[in-house]
Amino acid sequence: MSDLVLFWHRNDLRISDSIGLAAASRTGSRVIGVFCIDRLILGGDAIAPARVTYMLGCLKALAEDYRQAGSQLLFVDGDPVDRIPQLARTLTARAVYWHYDVEPYSQTRDERVTTALQAQNIQIHTNWDRLLHDPNAIKTGNKQPYSVYSPFWRNWNSQPKPAPVVVELPKSELTPAEIQALTQLPTIDLPTAAELGFTKAAPLILEPGTAAAAQQLAKFCSDSIAQYDEQRNYPAVAGSSVLSAALKFGTIGIRTVWAATTSAAAAASDDTARAGITTWQQELAWREFYQQAMYHFPSLAQGPYRDHFKQFPWVNDKIQFTAWCEGKTGYPIVDAAMRQLNQTGWMHNRCRMIVASFLTKDLIINWQWGEKYFMQTLIDGDLSANNGGWQWSASSGMDPKPLRIFNPYTQAQKFDRDATYIRKWVPELKSVDTKMILTGDLLPLTRHQVGYPLPIVDHSVQQRLFKELYASVKAAD
Ligand SMILES: Cc1cc2nc3c(=O)[nH]c(=O)nc-3n(C[C@H](O)[C@H](O)[C@H](O)COP(=O)(O)OP(=O)(O)OC[C@H]3O[C@@H](n4cnc5c(N)ncnc54)[C@H](O)[C@@H]3O)c2cc1C
């Protein structure tokens, strides 16, 4: 065995504040990074071109960070179950390090890589890194995983939080013999999105990489976190952090993010600012809540948490689904949000809740159709957060009470009061009266004149129907 160890990057595309890389670097061995272009993931039917493009940008930045540290990030292409052990064997690596992941696919994959490495007598070192708390550490008094957010938050918030980790990556050059050995392997240059078959990638709205994520965090903490409690609800306002893609791909460490919130809290001048910071910390806790849920209840990835929901008689009208996807439902706030998603790969949280409620409660379409469409479009698409958001909206999940049915008109009146957001994404309504847009009192003739569709369903009729169906399914349980 050589003095070389491999760090296998997955959703942790950074060097700083990385628990596993810090541990690997402390061994005194050379540390080389590896990322596997996993065709099983990329070949799936829930992949967004925007997300792939963003990820490739993050990988390019990470490769540069390795180069500047005097080390290297290698790329292999194929099934990680073959490629990671093959690379470790070729370089006679002493150990392979990686971070745990909560997703069912990742857990199965990691078990298989572990078996293959163990068969080669290569050590494995694994850590929890993407969460502030190991999912096994936050349990109810009965040692059960939480299925309701509020008590989870109270327990999670009461635990001391780990500080950011310092990583001193050693200079780690490959020897001529190792470079020669690598020629026998399918190591590749970082491909482009087009080379991976994603030819229709939308222009990126976010700068990928660690420097951009750090800047985004700093800007949010200086400009917006203090007003977050109120401003986060308005889609026309830049009131949230837009860090979800960075958190998804781990271009920023979660301990670094938390430390920024505690610094902001220490500097907060009034109760409004303190409330804003706490509310934002609660969002970070939602992220961990859904990840621990996916870890403990992997069947969430396949269907509803509540058994009775498996029999829900969805209407599943394909024409209405297409109208929803294309932002042509005739409900301005829904259409604005779907068009923002289609054009940018991102959507404001308030709007995610509105369109998810509309799909499930107004169109009575299975939430899994919406879940998949989001994964096919979102730059920050993440199994745990997306599944959690959809099950919350559909009332099929862990926390179904109260039965949430969003009225798209009252939502628009509350959160897009002057229709700025709607007009931005639905330009045909630009010159239409604000009140008409927000109340839906748009005459068929006006709709026709500006080229905007009639509502595809009647909200009050549909919400009654949904409630009846929901009650019948619960009664049959
Ligand atoms: C139907 C639906 C689908 C969603 N799909 C995703 C998804 O695929 N990926 C994703 O990251 N988020 C998802 N969310 C959660 C939330 O909408 C986004 O995290 C948020 O809009 C991202 O914007 P931000 O970074 O400005 O968030 P901020 O408001 O600044 O919040 C900070 C961070 O906390 C986390 N967070 C915030 N809200 C939630 C939440 N409800 N659940 C889990 N984590 C949260 C995110 O990592 C976010 O970046 C979904 C929500 C719904 C209702």
The ligand as a MOL file (V3000), in Angstrom:
LIG
                    3D

  0  0  0     0  0            999 V3000
M  V30 BEGIN CTAB
M  V30 COUNTS 53 58 0 0 0
M  V30 BEGIN ATOM
M  V30 1 C -43.1420 21.4110 -3.1690 0
M  V30 2 C -41.7820 21.8380 -2.6630 0
M  V30 3 C -40.6310 21.3260 -3.2430 0
M  V30 4 C -39.3670 21.7070 -2.7730 0
M  V30 5 N -38.2450 21.1780 -3.3790 0
M  V30 6 C -37.0170 21.5010 -2.8810 0
M  V30 7 C -35.8490 20.9360 -3.4540 0
M  V30 8 O -35.9010 20.1170 -4.3830 0
M  V30 9 N -34.6380 21.3210 -2.9530 0
M  V30 10 C -34.5370 22.2130 -1.9180 0
M  V30 11 O -33.4210 22.5260 -1.5050 0
M  V30 12 N -35.6320 22.7270 -1.3470 0
M  V30 13 C -36.8660 22.4130 -1.7960 0
M  V30 14 N -37.9730 22.9750 -1.2210 0
M  V30 15 C -37.8070 23.8230 -0.0340 0
M  V30 16 C -37.6480 25.3270 -0.3170 0
M  V30 17 O -38.6490 25.7460 -1.2070 0
M  V30 18 C -36.2810 25.6840 -0.8890 0
M  V30 19 O -35.2690 25.1260 -0.1060 0
M  V30 20 C -36.0900 27.2060 -0.9010 0
M  V30 21 O -37.0880 27.8150 -1.6670 0
M  V30 22 C -34.7410 27.5340 -1.4830 0
M  V30 23 O -34.5530 28.9170 -1.4870 0
M  V30 24 P -33.5020 29.6020 -0.5160 0
M  V30 25 O -32.1870 28.9280 -0.6380 0
M  V30 26 O -33.5430 31.0490 -0.8170 0
M  V30 27 O -34.1170 29.2790 0.8930 0
M  V30 28 P -34.0110 30.0390 2.2870 0
M  V30 29 O -35.3660 30.5190 2.5910 0
M  V30 30 O -32.9210 31.0080 2.3110 0
M  V30 31 O -33.6960 28.8390 3.3010 0
M  V30 32 C -32.3490 28.4500 3.6210 0
M  V30 33 C -32.1210 27.0010 3.2910 0
M  V30 34 O -32.9080 26.1790 4.1300 0
M  V30 35 C -33.3200 25.0320 3.4040 0
M  V30 36 N -34.7800 25.0340 3.3390 0
M  V30 37 C -35.5990 26.1010 3.3500 0
M  V30 38 N -36.8840 25.7160 3.3520 0
M  V30 39 C -36.8790 24.3780 3.3190 0
M  V30 40 C -37.8930 23.3950 3.2970 0
M  V30 41 N -39.1940 23.6980 3.3390 0
M  V30 42 N -37.5300 22.1010 3.2360 0
M  V30 43 C -36.2290 21.7550 3.2260 0
M  V30 44 N -35.2280 22.6360 3.2410 0
M  V30 45 C -35.5380 23.9320 3.2930 0
M  V30 46 C -32.7260 25.1320 2.0140 0
M  V30 47 O -31.5280 24.4040 2.0000 0
M  V30 48 C -32.4900 26.6220 1.8770 0
M  V30 49 O -31.4660 26.9450 0.9850 0
M  V30 50 C -39.2570 22.6070 -1.6860 0
M  V30 51 C -40.4230 23.1230 -1.1120 0
M  V30 52 C -41.6700 22.7520 -1.5930 0
M  V30 53 C -42.9080 23.3200 -0.9610 0
M  V30 END ATOM
M  V30 BEGIN BOND
M  V30 1 1 1 2
M  V30 2 1 2 3
M  V30 3 2 2 52
M  V30 4 2 3 4
M  V30 5 1 4 5
M  V30 6 1 4 50
M  V30 7 2 5 6
M  V30 8 1 6 7
M  V30 9 1 6 13
M  V30 10 2 7 8
M  V30 11 1 7 9
M  V30 12 1 9 10
M  V30 13 2 10 11
M  V30 14 1 10 12
M  V30 15 2 12 13
M  V30 16 1 13 14
M  V30 17 1 14 15
M  V30 18 1 14 50
M  V30 19 1 15 16
M  V30 20 1 16 17
M  V30 21 1 16 18
M  V30 22 1 18 19
M  V30 23 1 18 20
M  V30 24 1 20 21
M  V30 25 1 20 22
M  V30 26 1 22 23
M  V30 27 1 23 24
M  V30 28 2 24 25
M  V30 29 1 24 26
M  V30 30 1 24 27
M  V30 31 1 27 28
M  V30 32 2 28 29
M  V30 33 1 28 30
M  V30 34 1 28 31
M  V30 35 1 31 32
M  V30 36 1 32 33
M  V30 37 1 33 34
M  V30 38 1 33 48
M  V30 39 1 34 35
M  V30 40 1 35 36
M  V30 41 1 35 46
M  V30 42 1 36 37
M  V30 43 1 36 45
M  V30 44 2 37 38
M  V30 45 1 38 39
M  V30 46 1 39 40
M  V30 47 2 39 45
M  V30 48 1 40 41
M  V30 49 2 40 42
M  V30 50 1 42 43
M  V30 51 2 43 44
M  V30 52 1 44 45
M  V30 53 1 46 47
M  V30 54 1 46 48
M  V30 55 1 48 49
M  V30 56 2 50 51
M  V30 57 1 51 52
M  V30 58 1 52 53
M  V30 END BOND
M  V30 END CTAB
M  END
